[in-house]
Amino acid sequence: MSAVIRTATPADDPALAALWQRCFDAPQIVDLQALDPDRHRHTFVAQNAAGDGIDAVVVYVPRLIRDAGGTPRRVGGIGSVATRPEARGQGLVRRLLVAAEHTMRAEQCDWSLLFTGTPGVYRGSGWQEFGSTYTEGRLAPPSAAGEFRIREATARDAAEVAALHHAYNADRPLSSLRGPEDWAVRVPAWYGPLERSSLVAEDPRSGALVGWMVAQHEGECVEVREFAGASGALGGLFAASGERGRAAGLGRARVRLPDDPEIRAALPALLADARQVTEHVGMARPLHAGADTVRATVTAPGAVHWYGDCF
């Protein structure tokens, strides 16, 4: 007797929370799922044959993501995929993905997007990898301060940071449109509070923010995960990120920003021997949009899906 594939109900919430806790070190998953008012209809579960438990889950997260021309399109994010270890190898995720695909098509998603370290799980269901790059190297020596005042962000900066992000990504392929709920829940879930994760560049004359950078510790590295603002703020923010890393005893950095000319030009303020690395953790599947349209979006110059928008 095989597992039953169905959508979740509120009664499944405790079992889902327990499954995610068992499979991931990511307590924020429950809060992220709760952002979607249709979360139960968008959560697909494999109920075990005995009918008394959940063996696997796939969540479809509807998002507005900009295409190659910068126009927002409805995209089906796939996330929070988990299977009980005892139930693996039965093709449950593949069956759940079929159910998710039907709903995404019915809800007029142009395409679907996911990020994974195990692409083989999804290839057979129609998702295809696409490449992205990051830059890494040794921390550069301290450099002189620039024209802007660099400081740690505070909660009072939230509105200005959101405005910087919106303006910086207004036409950026693959970037998400963030709403108030994303800034309140999703972004802190992945980055933590502004005051712990972020630096800002402030114009000393007007006091206005001109730049924002998320720089956190990941293992032995400083990891720069997001930037928004004026290109002139990059050097000072990079230098301050390196200073924080050296103070924590770190010697290397990894930069996950678009390969834009102004970013490359500012990298020496952070990295002494920058080298570019290509990875294939993103996967996309056309739905109503054509394959060429989807490929154009995920490979467009400057395209980036920021870590703070993860599903």
RODO-2510 file (C-alpha; in nm, 4 decimals, decimal comma):
residues 311
     n   res          X          Y          Z
     1     m     0,0000     0,0000     0,0000
     2     s     0,1578     0,3276    -0,1096
     3     a     0,1599     0,6675     0,0558
     4     v    -0,1293     0,9042    -0,0147
     5     i    -0,0366     1,2349    -0,1819
     6     r    -0,2559     1,5243    -0,0689
     7     t    -0,2467     1,8877     0,0384
     8     a    -0,1853     1,9678     0,4031
     9     t    -0,4470     2,0655     0,6601
    10     p    -0,4070     2,2638     0,9829
    11     a    -0,4132     1,9321     1,1674
    12     d    -0,0834     1,8426     0,9952
    13     d     0,1036     2,1436     1,1365
    14     p     0,2578     1,9641     1,4396
    15     a     0,3723     1,6697     1,2254
    16     l     0,5228     1,9011     0,9646
    17     a     0,7084     2,1029     1,2272
    18     a     0,8465     1,7788     1,3736
    19     l     0,9559     1,6524     1,0302
    20     w     1,1353     1,9778     0,9457
    21     q     1,3005     1,9818     1,2871
    22     r     1,4249     1,6286     1,2286
    23     c     1,5595     1,6976     0,8792
    24     f     1,6919     2,0556     0,9052
    25     d     1,8680     2,2877     1,1426
    26     a     1,6350     2,5668     1,0315
    27     p     1,3735     2,6578     1,2919
    28     q     1,2580     2,9503     1,0756
    29     i     1,0833     2,7186     0,8276
    30     v     0,7530     2,7234     1,0163
    31     d     0,7492     3,1040     1,0306
    32     l     0,8338     3,1288     0,6595
    33     q     0,5556     2,8900     0,5654
    34     a     0,3120     3,0970     0,7715
    35     l     0,3744     3,4001     0,5452
    36     d     0,1548     3,2408     0,2779
    37     p    -0,2163     3,2729     0,3610
    38     d    -0,2768     2,9729     0,1298
    39     r     0,0026     2,7694     0,2867
    40     h    -0,1986     2,4523     0,3432
    41     r    -0,3185     2,4452    -0,0171
    42     h     0,0430     2,5026    -0,1265
    43     t     0,1921     2,2367     0,1013
    44     f     0,1952     1,8844    -0,0415
    45     v     0,2408     1,5872     0,1865
    46     a     0,2862     1,2136     0,1515
    47     q     0,0775     1,0526     0,4219
    48     n     0,2123     0,7109     0,5109
    49     a     0,0230     0,3959     0,4245
    50     a    -0,0984     0,3493     0,7803
    51     g    -0,2554     0,6948     0,7687
    52     d    -0,0992     0,8074     1,0951
    53     g     0,1986     1,0170     0,9877
    54     i     0,3701     1,2340     0,7236
    55     d     0,6548     1,0717     0,5322
    56     a     0,7495     1,3637     0,3036
    57     v     0,6633     1,7241     0,2231
    58     v     0,7136     1,9777    -0,0591
    59     v     0,6095     2,3417    -0,0262
    60     y     0,5258     2,5708    -0,3178
    61     v     0,5876     2,9374    -0,2346
    62     p     0,4340     3,1897    -0,4804
    63     r     0,6704     3,4816    -0,5405
    64     l     0,6975     3,7794    -0,7746
    65     i     1,0380     3,7585    -0,9431
    66     r     1,1684     3,9890    -1,2158
    67     d     1,2337     3,8421    -1,5597
    68     a     1,5216     3,9223    -1,7949
    69     g     1,3632     4,2601    -1,8755
    70     g     1,2921     4,3455    -1,5117
    71     t     0,9168     4,2747    -1,5259
    72     p     0,7764     4,0940    -1,2192
    73     r     0,6373     3,7478    -1,2977
    74     r     0,4602     3,4952    -1,0780
    75     v     0,7084     3,2188    -0,9992
    76     g     0,6609     2,9028    -0,7972
    77     g     0,9389     2,8663    -0,5437
    78     i     0,9956     2,5128    -0,4192
    79     g     1,1287     2,4764    -0,0672
    80     s     1,1123     2,3009     0,2707
    81     v     1,1471     1,9640     0,0943
    82     a     1,1909     1,6885     0,3513
    83     t     1,1517     1,3104     0,3744
    84     r     1,1698     1,0912     0,6825
    85     p     1,4940     0,8882     0,6557
    86     e     1,2961     0,5657     0,6831
    87     a     1,0818     0,6627     0,3830
    88     r     1,3553     0,7684     0,1422
    89     g     1,4085     0,5942    -0,1904
    90     q     1,0368     0,5510    -0,2612
    91     g     0,9981     0,8373    -0,5103
    92     l     0,7805     1,0393    -0,2746
    93     v     0,9390     1,3758    -0,3584
    94     r     0,8878     1,3144    -0,7296
    95     r     0,5168     1,2469    -0,6718
    96     l     0,4868     1,5563    -0,4546
    97     l     0,6553     1,7681    -0,7226
    98     v     0,3961     1,6523    -0,9760
    99     a     0,1196     1,7708    -0,7438
   100     a     0,2978     2,1017    -0,6869
   101     e     0,3464     2,1495    -1,0615
   102     h    -0,0265     2,1054    -1,1273
   103     t    -0,1124     2,3723    -0,8711
   104     m     0,1573     2,6124    -0,9942
   105     r     0,0239     2,5809    -1,3483
   106     a    -0,3340     2,6313    -1,2315
   107     e    -0,2237     2,9451    -1,0467
   108     q    -0,0547     3,0826    -1,3597
   109     c     0,3099     3,0572    -1,2528
   110     d     0,5412     3,1328    -1,5452
   111     w     0,8093     2,9028    -1,4125
   112     s     0,9433     2,7388    -1,0974
   113     l     1,2641     2,8026    -0,9048
   114     l     1,4514     2,6125    -0,6347
   115     f     1,7972     2,5940    -0,4792
   116     t     1,9551     2,2677    -0,3751
   117     g     2,2759     2,0801    -0,3096
   118     t     2,1161     1,7606    -0,4467
   119     p     2,0103     1,8438    -0,8037
   120     g     1,9624     1,4801    -0,9000
   121     v     1,6452     1,4713    -0,6931
   122     y     1,4835     1,7266    -0,9254
   123     r     1,6307     1,6674    -1,2725
   124     g     1,3954     1,3824    -1,3509
   125     s     1,0989     1,6061    -1,2681
   126     g     1,1941     1,8728    -1,5229
   127     w     1,4059     2,1176    -1,3249
   128     q     1,7391     2,2134    -1,4832
   129     e     2,0477     2,3637    -1,3190
   130     f     2,1824     2,7063    -1,3963
   131     g     2,5146     2,8517    -1,2935
   132     s     2,5945     3,1389    -1,0618
   133     t     2,9244     3,2810    -0,9438
   134     y     3,0786     3,4091    -0,6250
   135     t     3,4209     3,5600    -0,5562
   136     e     3,6499     3,4574    -0,2735
   137     g     3,9999     3,5207    -0,1451
   138     r     4,2139     3,6377     0,1449
   139     l     4,1097     3,9472     0,3351
   140     a     4,2870     4,2565     0,2092
   141     p     4,4855     4,4789     0,4490
   142     p     4,2962     4,7687     0,6095
   143     s     4,2241     5,0569     0,3733
   144     a     4,1506     5,4232     0,4209
   145     a     3,7941     5,5357     0,4886
   146     g     3,5980     5,6772     0,1964
   147     e     3,3638     5,9730     0,1758
   148     f     3,0773     5,8028     0,3584
   149     r     3,0378     5,7172     0,7244
   150     i     3,0166     5,3398     0,7712
   151     r     2,8338     5,2068     1,0752
   152     e     2,6314     4,9112     1,1958
   153     a     2,2673     4,9204     1,0901
   154     t     1,9932     4,9668     1,3471
   155     a     1,6218     4,8889     1,3480
   156     r     1,5568     5,2582     1,2772
   157     d     1,7209     5,2148     0,9352
   158     a     1,4685     4,9559     0,8177
   159     a     1,2583     5,1814     0,5958
   160     e     1,5600     5,3381     0,4239
   161     v     1,7193     4,9968     0,3718
   162     a     1,3998     4,8687     0,2095
   163     a     1,3932     5,1720    -0,0211
   164     l     1,7574     5,1197    -0,1178
   165     h     1,6872     4,7550    -0,1953
   166     h     1,3846     4,8363    -0,4092
   167     a     1,5672     5,1013    -0,6115
   168     y     1,8824     4,8915    -0,6591
   169     n     1,6856     4,5919    -0,7868
   170     a     1,4159     4,7750    -0,9835
   171     d     1,5239     4,6129    -1,3116
   172     r     1,7428     4,3278    -1,1843
   173     p     1,6643     3,9859    -1,3357
   174     l     1,5911     3,7044    -1,0887
   175     s     1,5436     3,9383    -0,7911
   176     s     1,2255     3,9188    -0,5827
   177     l     0,9813     4,1963    -0,5039
   178     r     0,9854     4,2241    -0,1255
   179     g     0,6736     4,3262     0,0617
   180     p     0,6451     4,4421     0,4237
   181     e     0,5928     4,0840     0,5379
   182     d     0,9207     3,9814     0,3762
   183     w     1,1115     4,2550     0,5580
   184     a     0,9372     4,1660     0,8836
   185     v     0,9841     3,7879     0,8666
   186     r     1,1704     3,6444     0,5669
   187     v     1,4754     3,8715     0,5590
   188     p     1,5421     3,8491     0,9366
   189     a     1,4893     3,4710     0,9184
   190     w     1,7880     3,4371     0,6861
   191     y     2,0048     3,7325     0,7894
   192     g     1,9065     3,7966     1,1503
   193     p     1,8262     4,1446     1,2872
   194     l     1,9679     4,4405     1,0950
   195     e     2,1932     4,5406     1,3817
   196     r     2,3651     4,2004     1,3840
   197     s     2,3887     4,1328     1,0124
   198     s     2,4247     4,4611     0,8300
   199     l     2,6398     4,7663     0,7727
   200     v     2,5181     5,0914     0,6212
   201     a     2,6915     5,3811     0,4500
   202     e     2,5649     5,7219     0,5540
   203     d     2,6141     6,0554     0,3828
   204     p     2,7814     6,2687     0,6544
   205     r     2,6229     6,5860     0,5170
   206     s     2,2587     6,4828     0,4892
   207     g     2,2535     6,1767     0,7149
   208     a     2,0777     5,9785     0,4385
   209     l     2,1695     5,6167     0,3792
   210     v     2,3441     5,5563     0,0494
   211     g     2,4434     5,1921     0,0889
   212     w     2,3574     4,8702     0,2722
   213     m     2,5577     4,5487     0,2956
   214     v     2,4869     4,2152     0,4620
   215     a     2,8149     4,0605     0,5784
   216     q     2,8097     3,7602     0,8105
   217     h     3,0453     3,4916     0,9350
   218     e     3,0157     3,1571     0,7569
   219     g     3,2664     2,9090     0,8962
   220     e     3,6106     3,0644     0,8572
   221     c     3,4925     3,3285     0,6076
   222     v     3,3291     3,6653     0,6012
   223     e     3,0383     3,6120     0,3624
   224     v     2,8933     3,9162     0,1877
   225     r     2,5386     3,8154     0,0989
   226     e     2,3701     4,1305    -0,0241
   227     f     2,4295     4,4902    -0,1259
   228     a     2,2058     4,7773    -0,2303
   229     g     2,2799     5,1426    -0,2916
   230     a     2,5249     5,3715    -0,4675
   231     s     2,8377     5,2171    -0,6165
   232     g     3,0485     5,4781    -0,4365
   233     a     2,9547     5,3156    -0,1051
   234     l     3,0924     4,9753    -0,1997
   235     g     3,4572     5,0379    -0,1098
   236     g     3,3832     5,1625     0,2411
   237     l     3,1349     4,8829     0,3107
   238     f     3,3758     4,6175     0,1811
   239     a     3,6577     4,7612     0,3944
   240     a     3,4383     4,7675     0,7054
   241     s     3,3263     4,4080     0,6407
   242     g     3,6901     4,3029     0,6232
   243     e     3,7682     4,4877     0,9446
   244     r     3,4909     4,3032     1,1236
   245     g     3,6230     3,9753     0,9889
   246     r     3,9784     4,0426     1,1057
   247     a     3,8458     4,1394     1,4498
   248     a     3,6770     3,7975     1,4651
   249     g     3,9999     3,6200     1,3696
   250     l     3,8953     3,5395     1,0129
   251     g     4,1291     3,5540     0,7165
   252     r     3,9109     3,4959     0,4129
   253     a     3,5961     3,6321     0,2525
   254     r     3,3343     3,5182     0,0044
   255     v     3,1271     3,7695    -0,1934
   256     r     2,7884     3,6636    -0,3324
   257     l     2,7081     3,9769    -0,5312
   258     p     2,6387     4,0158    -0,9039
   259     d     2,9396     4,0258    -1,1324
   260     d     2,8830     4,3954    -1,2092
   261     p     3,1735     4,6226    -1,3139
   262     e     3,1362     4,8542    -1,0117
   263     i     3,1448     4,5574    -0,7728
   264     r     3,4558     4,4127    -0,9390
   265     a     3,6228     4,7533    -0,9153
   266     a     3,5573     4,7770    -0,5398
   267     l     3,6558     4,4198    -0,4471
   268     p     4,0227     4,5028    -0,3651
   269     a     3,8954     4,6837    -0,0549
   270     l     3,7957     4,3398     0,0783
   271     l     3,9900     4,0737    -0,1128
   272     a     4,3636     4,0541    -0,1704
   273     d     4,3597     3,7719    -0,4257
   274     a     4,0083     3,7488    -0,5636
   275     r     3,9134     3,4443    -0,7662
   276     q     3,5758     3,3641    -0,9152
   277     v     3,3994     3,0349    -0,8485
   278     t     3,1035     2,8949    -1,0429
   279     e     2,8432     2,6799    -0,8719
   280     h     2,5218     2,5131    -0,9874
   281     v     2,2785     2,5209    -0,6981
   282     g     1,9901     2,6981    -0,8716
   283     m     1,7349     2,5004    -1,0751
   284     a     1,4482     2,6248    -1,2895
   285     r     1,1515     2,4604    -1,4606
   286     p     0,9400     2,6297    -1,7299
   287     l     0,5636     2,6233    -1,6714
   288     h     0,3642     2,8771    -1,8751
   289     a     0,6776     3,0590    -1,9940
   290     g     0,8961     2,9080    -2,2637
   291     a     1,2274     2,7456    -2,1828
   292     d     1,4191     3,0194    -2,3682
   293     t     1,2474     3,2903    -2,1626
   294     v     1,3349     3,1185    -1,8363
   295     r     1,6943     3,0564    -1,9428
   296     a     1,7277     3,4230    -2,0439
   297     t     1,6216     3,5274    -1,6940
   298     v     1,8498     3,3000    -1,4919
   299     t     2,1530     3,3725    -1,7128
   300     a     2,0983     3,7472    -1,7646
   301     p     2,3917     3,9784    -1,6804
   302     g     2,3603     4,0964    -1,3220
   303     a     2,0920     3,8403    -1,2373
   304     v     2,0784     3,7439    -0,8704
   305     h     1,8334     3,5850    -0,6300
   306     w     1,9369     3,7228    -0,2942
   307     y     1,9845     3,4784    -0,0046
   308     g     1,7369     3,6816     0,2008
   309     d     1,4598     3,5804    -0,0413
   310     c     1,5048     3,2051     0,0093
   311     f     1,1923     2,9963     0,0313
***
